[in-house]
Amino acid sequence: MTVVLDSRALNRATLARQLLLDRAGLPALDAVAHLGGMQAQEPQEPFVGLWSRLRAFDPAELSELLAGRQVVRTHLMRRTVHLVTAADALAWRARHDAMLRQRVLGNYRRELDGVDLGELAAAGRAVLADGEPRSMTELARALADRWPEPGPRALGEMLVAALVPVVQLPPRGLWRTKGGVRNVPLSSWLGREIDPPAVDGTDPVGQALVRRYLAAFGPAATADLRAWSGLAGLPAAVAALREELVSFRDERGRELLDLPDAPRPDADTPAPVRFLPAFDNAILGFQDRGRIIDDAHRGLSVTGARVVLVDGRAAATWTAKDGTVTVAPLRAFSRAERAAVAEEGQALASFLSDGESDRVAMAPATSG
């Protein structure tokens, strides 16, 4: 008989996989790898994500990884900017090519009608071959004479987000550093060509993605895997791995797959308060986000709201400004919960401000 995992059991499993149940003593590079990358279109958010997950996290460590080319910022899962290890960027990029192209076309199909995407890609690579970092607009303008109709936005997004694998160069993404988006080819930045796609009908990268996803997000349905990756073609990879996976059901009857030895803590395991950054994959990495966020607040997950987990669930939003972390509860807190949120919020304020003028403020509870 298949074991049914209720929402609380799934919540605790997710927190454990996401390093949110207990802070891990991992190097930042290993944490980014374990998480399968971190959504990072807001450049400073991964620092909060790692602070909430790692013991004694030093933001300089992540900055050094970026500057040292061990992690990169690039369009990948769901066509969003992710912070991923260099090894994963090289291994995964080709597997995402078709999805990236289709997602850009979904926005600009009319503008790009009649454009030969192979020719556009070759022209973009030729422009970038001189090694000069370029913004999306600069790259598009360099090709506008040849393709005047689409406009720079459509040309630029198709080139940078789909056709030409690029990375966003530091200083963008460094701790407390502002910098515009300047792109260079991924392969030239890392000094190695992107791994080619399999040509024998196998899908080793897809199978690796399934294992990595389950390690960081399982137990999960195939729809959750698709929601995280944006890839539609992984059922064959799942089928190839079925004999090494275990199966559960959720309360809705959906099949959930998992790695046999992955942690699935008891549903009554205490969950500490955690502050999540904007667009954290602990929420966005699932089609069914109900394991962490209530349906009434689901919209927060796509608007960039930063949420506070209390007993493992999104119970507040938070903002930071001028050394003050302000928490806006989504429900009434008990005295113990309020104290725990204030304590963790104070620690976050100290992290963000280096202990200078740091404080936490609690706004009135909201609803809906």
Number of C-alpha atoms within 10 A of each C-alpha: 4 10 10 17 20 14 15 18 20 23 24 27 26 28 27 22 23 22 22 26 23 16 18 19 14 16 16 22 18 12 20 20 19 20 19 25 24 25 29 25 18 15 20 18 20 27 26 19 25 26 22 24 25 19 14 14 21 15 19 13 16 23 21 14 17 25 17 12 17 15 27 29 30 26 26 27 24 19 20 17 22 24 27 27 25 22 16 17 26 20 17 20 23 19 22 20 19 13 21 25 18 15 17 20 18 10 13 17 15 11 15 19 12 10 14 9 15 10 10 19 18 13 18 22 19 10 16 18 13 9 12 11 19 19 16 20 17 15 24 26 18 15 17 16 9 10 16 12 15 19 15 20 15 20 27 23 20 26 25 25 23 25 22 20 24 25 27 27 24 21 17 21 28 22 18 15 12 13 14 13 17 19 25 23 22 24 17 15 18 19 10 12 13 19 17 12 18 12 7 6 7 13 18 14 19 21 19 14 21 24 19 17 24 23 21 23 27 27 30 25 22 19 17 22 24 20 18 21 22 21 19 12 13 20 17 13 19 19 11 15 15 14 8 9 16 14 17 18 18 19 10 9 10 14 17 22 20 24 20 12 9 15 17 20 17 12 16 9 13 12 19 19 24 26 26 27 28 26 25 22 22 25 25 16 24 23 16 16 17 18 23 25 21 14 13 10 15 16 12 18 19 12 10 13 18 21 28 25 20 20 19 22 21 28 23 26 22 22 15 19 11 12 20 20 23 20 25 19 22 18 14 14 15 9 9 9 15 14 12 16 25 20 14 18 27 21 16 25 24 19 19 22 16 11 14 12 11 21 20 23 16 16 13 11 14 12 10 9
